Amino acid sequence: MPSPQAMLTQAVDRWNAGDLDGYLELYDERIALYGYAPQPLDRTEVRAFYEAIFSAFDAPTLVFHETLWDGDACSVRFTMSGRHVGEFMGVPATGTAIALDGITVLHFDGGRVVERHSQADMLGLLVQIGAVPAPA
């Protein structure tokens, strides 16, 4: 089994290549993903969540700004960018370029993620796609 570091690098490469199935190999069958409703998301819900992202955003791209490791756990500060080309959270496609910043903590077991805690600027994303007015 590849190391957690190798698995994470491979997953991001697959994400950025548009290979959702390859990206999802990062997650163990026991995955519990916290930070997006309903909590926690199980493996089936994780797939559905990412399918919605791939349907709503053209060529979503992940960039890691910092990755900090502590044994089999890591925290990552990231940005996902893309263009809003499909319905997302009830908002029809706008064609708007987006940048979604976030932080996530991943816990690995046997080289795959079994638990993940994420916080992303979903309000900022909704402002970018026009679902919510920008604050005054």
N, C-alpha and C positions, 0 to 999 in steps of 0.2 A: 504494500500500500504506500503510495506517495506521502510525503510529509504534509502536514497542514499548510505550510507555506507554499509548497508546490501545488496543492489542490486549489488554494485560493488564487494563485497566479493563473492557473489553467482555467478556472471558472471565469475570471474577469476577461481573459482572452476570448473565451467562447461567447460570453455576453456581447463583447464588442464586435464579434464576427456575426452576430445575429443568430447564434446557435443556442436557443433556449434550452433544449434537451441537454446539451453539453454543460450549460451553466448549472442546471438543476442537479447534476451529478455531485455537486458540492454538498448537498443536503442528505443526511441520513434519513432512513425511514422513520426514525423517532423525532424528527425535527419539531421544535416548538418555537415559533417566531412571534415575538412580542413587539408591540408598537403600532400595529395596524389591526383594526377591528375586523372580526371578533378576535379576542385574544385568548389563548395563543392560536396562531394559525398552524394547522397540521400539514402534512406533506401535500395532500390534495388541495387544500386552501392556498398553500404557498404557490403551487403550480398555477392555480386560477388567478392569483394576484399578479404574478409575473406575465401570464398570458394577456391580462388586461393592459399591462404596461406596454408590451410588445405590439398590441393592437392599436393602442392610442398614440404611440410616439414612434415616428419614423427613425429607424437606426438609433435606438437609445444607446448612449455611450457612457461608460463608467470611467472616471478618473479618480485614483486614490491620491490624496494629498499627504496623508500620514498613515502609517500602519505600525502599531506598537504591539509587540508580542510579549506574552508572559506564559511560558510553557505552551499548553495546548489552547490558549485563549488569545484573542487579539482584538484590538479596537482599531477602527478605520474611520478616518474623516474623508468623505467622498463627495463628488458631484456627479449627478446623472444629467446629461443633456440630450436634447433631441428636438424634434418638431412635432407639434400637436396635430396629428393627422386623423385621429379617430375619437369616438366618444370616450370621455374619461370622467368618471364620477358624475355622469349625467350631463356633462358639458360637451356639446357637439364640437367637431374639429374646427380649429381656428387657423391652422397653418402657422401659428406662433412658435418661434424658437423658445425653448425653455431651458432653465438650469435649476436643478433641484439639489440643494445641499443637505447633507445628513451625516450622522455619526452612527456607527453600529458596533456592537460587541458580539463576537462569535466565539462559541465554545465548541471545540472539536473533540471527538472520541473516535479512535480508529481511523483518523484522517478525514472524517466528514463532520459537517456541522450538525450538532444535536440540539443546540439552543442558540437563539439569536435575539438580541435586543436592539431595536433600531428607533431612532428619532430622525425624522426628515421634516423639512420645512414645507409641509403640505399646504399651509395657508399661503405661503409665498408662491407655490405652484398654482393654486387656485386664482391668485391675483394675476399671475402671468397669463393664464388662459382666459381671463375675463369673467370668471365665475363669481368673483368677489371684488368689490371696488378696492382700490389701493387706499391705505390709511391716509388721512389728511395730514 
